[in-house]
């Protein structure tokens, strides 16, 4: 089986991308700079070659009488008529036109080297047979030629000018050459220096980038380590966000997710523990009666049957309540406009049939709230049923609704024994009841369902004391919109003052 290649760390990939971009940028800048400087150096060489031999071209062309006006004073004195032969004329020209640094000059007669400068400046090309043969062949037609020759002496940029004289059958040739390697040496040196500096810059970017990316990715590495350490048995690990950047926001988001996950797991565990505890009692009761039942005694069999059916009915209600609670906690609430007056009237009609109590509608709210009417009706009826179970028979129970800037309130007020302060938080937990009237039937999920529905609407359910004794359960719903007072205009103020006067 082929081995899965080890993934490249993100730190290495990011650093490689940074170095690649920097390398491409430095290469483009260096290449453009080198090409521009090289072209400038070559243009300078060409100008020097043309400028240094322009005077010779003027005096070498007998038909260009006006060309002498642009020649230098030293060259104007070199008139061919003052010399008896091309050999003497070229000797004087080579002596006058002294080559500069990295330059060479040579005079050829009939294709053979004849004269070279006697000065120490420049270099000697009289032995460069490859260059001599090339310039002789190129100027065979009698025209001036310029070119570049790669010889044993390096790359030479040259210009070759044929020279002829009336009465002398010999063919003269003046050659001027520039060593391109030496001329381009400053450019090459600068490019070499640039390459060394670029490598040093890339090395510095690599070192700095390695530490910077490591620091930037350390929260992600810590996130991975935390995620690896989290298990279903231990969800307590959290990240430590630092700063206000995107990675810190990610850490806080992950912490929030872990908090919700831990709460969900805890709720599931608590639900399983509660269900297991609640199921033990009916199972134990049914099993005990079946074990003690006398199959031969019809009355005993009937009694055991009745007890078993009763306990199964209780289990059925328990399962239905658990399903109802799970639906209230998981399903998204469908929000719509709910008329509070209609909702209050509907609840009043439904609770009126619950026996044993005097039901009255204490207050009716005007306006609307935002919510799921069926869910709100279910929660409100659950509070009413809970009040009917835990209050003495014949005692009055009031329901009512109200609405103000803080939101809507739906309440059920009884006049029973009330709820102790220390029990008012615990009673909204699953399968939990206050210590009063423990004999009252039910699954213990009613108030948990009410609390889940209220939270699904963005509100909450609280219990307070009823004046004179008893408990008041109130569902608080958030406001649908802020009611602002009507702005007072300047004209209204004037009218009000006139009316007051």
N, C-alpha and C positions, 0 to 999 in steps of 0.2 A: 504494500500500500504506500502510495506516494506521501511524503511528509509535507504537511502544510507549512509553507514558508512563514517565518516569523515576521509579524508586521513591523514596519518601520515606525519608530516612535514619532509622534507629532512634533516633538522638539527638533528632531533631526530634519524632518521634512520642511518645517518653517525656516530653519537656519539654511538649508540647502537652497530654498527659493530665494531668500534674501541674498545669499552669496551669488546665485546665478544672475539675478537682476543687477547686482552691483558689478559683476564681472562683465556682463554685456554692455552696461553703461560705460564703464572705464575703457573697454575695448573700442567702442564706437568713438568716444572722445579722443582716445589716443590715435586711432587710425586717421580720423579727420585732421587732427593737428599735424600728424606726420606728413600726410599727403599735401596739405597746404604749404607747409614749410619746404617740402621737397620741390614742389612746383615753383615756389618763389626762388629757391636756390638755382634751379635749372634755368629759369628766366633770366636771373642775374648773370649766369655763365654765358648764355646766348648773347645778351647785351654786351658783355665784355668782349666776346669774340668779334662781334660786328663793329664795335666802337674802335677796337685796337687795330683793325685791318681796313677800316673805311678809307683812311688816308692812302693806303697802298692801292686800293681799288681805284681811287680817283686818278692817281698818276699812272696806273697801269693801263688805263683806257685812253688812247690818244684822241678819241672822238669826243670825250667828255670834258670839253674845255672849261665849262662852268663849274665842274665839280671841285676844282682846286680852291675855289673860294671858301669851301667848308672844311678844308684840311688844316691840320695843325701847322704851325710855323716850322717845326723840325722836319716834317715830311715834305712840305712844299719845296724845300731845297733839294730833294732827291728827284730831280728831273732826269728822265732816261737819257736826254740829249747830253747830259754832262758826263755820261759814262760810255766807254768804248764797247762794252759787252754786257750781256745779262749777268754774267758771273760777277763782275765788279758791282753792278747795281744791287744784286741780291745780297752781296757781302755788306754793302753800306746799309741796306734796309735791316738786315738781321742785327747789325751793330746798333742802329738807332732804336728799333722797337724792342726794348728790353722786356723780357717776360717777367711777370709778377710771380708771387708765390703760387705754387700748384699749377704753373703754366709752363709750356715749352714751345719753342719755335724752331723751325728747320727750313732751310732753303735747298731745293733740289734742282739740279741741272741735268736735263735729259734723263730724268728718273733716278738719278743717283744722288745720295746725300752730299752736299757741298759745304754749306756753312751752318754753324750753330753759334748761339751767343757765347761770348767769352766771359760773361759775368757769372757770378756764383749763384744767382737767383734762378729759380725754376728747376726743371729737370731735363734730362737729355733723351730725345726720342730718335736720335740718328741711327741707333742699332735696332730699332723696332721695325723689322722687315715686314711684319704683317700689316702694320699701319701704312708704311711707305707703299707697298704694293697696292693697298686698297685705294689710297688717294690718287696714285698715278692712274689706276684704271678708271676711277670715277671722273677725273678731269681730262680724259682723253679727248673729249669733245670740245674742250676749251672753255667750259663754264665753271663758275665758282660753285663748290659743293660744301655742304655742312652735314655732319653726321656724328654718330657715336660708334666707336669700335671697342670691342672687348678683347684685350690683348693680355700678354703676360705682365705688362705694366699696370693692368687694371682697366677700368672703363675710362676711355678717353673721349671727350667731346672735342671735335676738331672742326676747322674750316680750312679749305685748300683753295688757293687762288692762283690760277695760271698767270705767268708773266712772259710776254714776248717783246722783242725789240727789232725794229727795222734794221736790216743789214746783218743780223745775227741769227743764223738758223737754229740755234740752240733753243730748247724749250725749258723755261724756268717755272718753278712751282714753290710758292711760299705756303708753309703749313703752320698753323697755330693750334695748339691742343691744350686742353684743361683736364686735369685729373679729377674726374667726378667723385671718386672715392674720397679724396682729400677734401674736396669742396663740400661734400655732403656729410663729412665726419661730424661737424657740430650738430647737424640734425640727427644723425644716427646716435650720437652720444646723448643728446637730449631725449631721444626715444628710449634708449636703454635706461636712462635715469628714471623716465616715466614708468617703464615696466617694473623697475625695482620698487618705486614708490607705490605703484598700483598693487603689487603683491603684498607690500607691507600694509596697505590700507585694507585689502581683503583679509589679511591675517588679523588685523585689529577688529574689523567688523565681525569676523568669526568668533573671536574671543568674547567681545562685548555682547554679540548676539546670543552666544551660548548661555551666558549668565542671565541676560534679560529675558530670553524665552523661557529659561528655567524658572525664573521668578514669576513670570506671567502665567505659566502653566502649572505652577505649584498648587493653586486652588483646585484645578482640575485633577491633578494627581491625588490630592487629598480627598477630593470627591470620589475618585475611583476606589481609594483605599477604604473610605467610609462605607461605600456601597458594598464592597467585598466583605466588610466586617458585619454588615447588617444581616440578621437572620430573623426568622419568624419568632424565635424565642427571645431576641434582643433587638429592640427597635429604638434604643435610647441614644445611639450615636448621633451626633450633630456636627455640622460644619461651623467654622468660625469665620464669617465674612469680614473682610477688611477693605475699607475704602468704599467708593461709590461707583465703581466701574461695572461693566456688563458681567464680568465673572463674579463679582460680589453679589450682584442682583441674582445671578444664577444660584449662588450658594444659599441666599435667603429663600429663593423659590423652592429649592430642594429641601431645605429645613421645614418650610411650611408643608410641603408634600409629605415629608416624613412624619410631621405632627399629625396630619390628617390620617395617614396610614396607621400610625400607632393608635390613634383614637378609634379607628374603625376595627382594628384587630382586638383592641380591648373590649369594644362593644360586642363583638362577635363572641369573644371568650365569655364575657359576662352573660350574654344571652344563652350560650350553650350551658353554662353552669346553672343559670336560672331554670332553663327548660328541663335539664336533668333533675334538678331538685323538685320542680313541680310535677314531673312525671312519676317520680318515685312513689309519692303518696297514693295516687289512684291505683297504680300497679300493685303496690303492697296490699292495699285494701282488697282489690279483686282477688289477688292470689290467696290472701289469708282466708277469705270467705269460701273460695273454691276448695281449699285444703280442708277446711273444717266442715264443709257441707256434707250432709248425709244423703247420698243419692236415693236412699229408700224412703226418705221423708219428703213428701211433696211440698209441705209448707217451707221446709228448709231450702229446697231447690228453688222455689218461687222467690223466697227472700234473697237468696244469693243472686238470682237472675235480676231482680229489681236493683240490687246494689251495683251489680256489674254494669247494667244499662245506665244507671245514674252517673257512675264514674266515667263511662265511655262518652256520655253526653258532655261531661265536664272537660274531658280531653278534646272533644270536638270543638267546644267553644274556645279552649286554649289555643288550638291550632289555628282557628279562624282569627283570633285576636293577634297571634304572632304574624300571620299573613297580612293582616290589616296594618300592623305596626311597620312591617317591612315595606309595604307599599307606600305608607305615609313618609317614610324616611328616604326611600330611594326614588320614587317617581317624581318627575318634575311637575310642579303645580301649574295648572293652566290658569293664567290670570286674566280676569275680565272685570268689567264694572259690575259691582254688586250693590243693589239698593238696600240700604240698612233698614229702612222701615219695613220693606217687604220681607226681608230675612227675619226680622224680629217678630213680625206677625206670624210667619210660618212656624217658627220655633214655639211660639205661644200656643198655636193650634195643636202641635204634636205633643207637647208636654202636658197638655190638659187632660190627656187620657191616662197618664200615669197615676195610679190610685194611691190613696193614703195621704195626700197632701193638698193644700190649697195653693194653686198656682196663680200668680198675678204678674202682669207686665208692668214694671215699675217706671220705665222710661223708654221712649222710642227716638232714635237718632234720625235727623234729617240728612239728606245727601247720600253720597255713594262712597264706597271704598273699593280698592282693587284687590281681587282675590279669586279663589275658586269657591263658588257658592256651595257646591255639594260638600267640599271638605270643611268649610266653615260651619255648615249645618251639622255635619257629623260631629265635629269637636264640641259645638255648643250643646247638642243633645247628650253627648257623653258626660259633660259636666252636670247637666240636669239629672241624668240617671244616677250619677255618683252621689249627688246631693240627696236624692230620694232614698238611696240605700243607707246612708250614714246618718240620717236625721230621724228623730222620733216620729211615729205615725201621727198625723193630724197637724203637724207643725207647718207653718206657711213657708213657701219658697218663692222668691221674686227673681225675675229675669229682666234684663234691660240692656239698652245700647246707648252709646253716646259718641259724639264726634266733635273734635276741636282741632286746633293747629298741631297738636302733638299726635294726632291720628285717631283711630276708632277704637272703642272699647266694647266688648261683649261680656256680660257678667251673669253669674248665677249666685244668688245670695240665700243662704239657708240660716236656720236658727237652731242648729244642733250643738253638739259639744265643742265644735271648733277644732282647729289644728294647732298643736303646740309649735312654738317658734323653731325648736330644734328639728321638727319633722317636716317643715315646709319645703325643704329642698329635696329630701329623700323620697317624698311621696311621688315625685315625677319620674323616678327610676322604674325600670321594668320589675314586675313581680314584687313591688314594695308597697306596703300599706302603713298607715299610721297605726299606733298601738291601740287605737280605739276601735271597738267593734270588730275584732278580728274574725268573728263568726260570720260576717257578711260574705256572701258568695261572690265569685268573680275571679278573673284570672290575674288581677293585679296589673293589667296592662292599660287600663282605661286612661289614666292621667298621662302615661307615657305616650299614648297615641295623640292625646290633645296637645302635649308639648311638641311632638314632632310636626303636627299640622301647623301650629303657630310659628315654629321656626321656619317651616317651608314657605310661609308668607312673609318672612323677614321680621316677625314679631316674637312674642314670648307670652308665657302664661304664669301668673303669680297668684298667690293666695294671701288674703288679708283677713283681719278680724271683722266680724259683723257687729255693729253697735248693739249692745244688749246680749251678745253671745252668738256664736256661730262662725261660719267661715264664708268668705266671699271669693269665688274663683273668677278671675278676669283674664280674658284674652286681649292682649294689646297688639294692635296692628299699626304699622307705620303710616304716616300721612301720605296721601297720594299726590298732593301738590301743596305748595306753601301759599296760603291765602294772605295776600298783601292788602293793606288798607288802601282805600281809594285816595289817590293824591289830591291834596287841596290846592286849587288854583288861586291865583291872585285875585281874580274877579269874584270868586266865591267868598274870599276873606272880606272884600269890600262890601258885598251884599250882606254878609253876616253882621258887620259893624253897623251898617245902615239900619238893619232890622233891630239890632240891640239899642240903637239911639232912638 
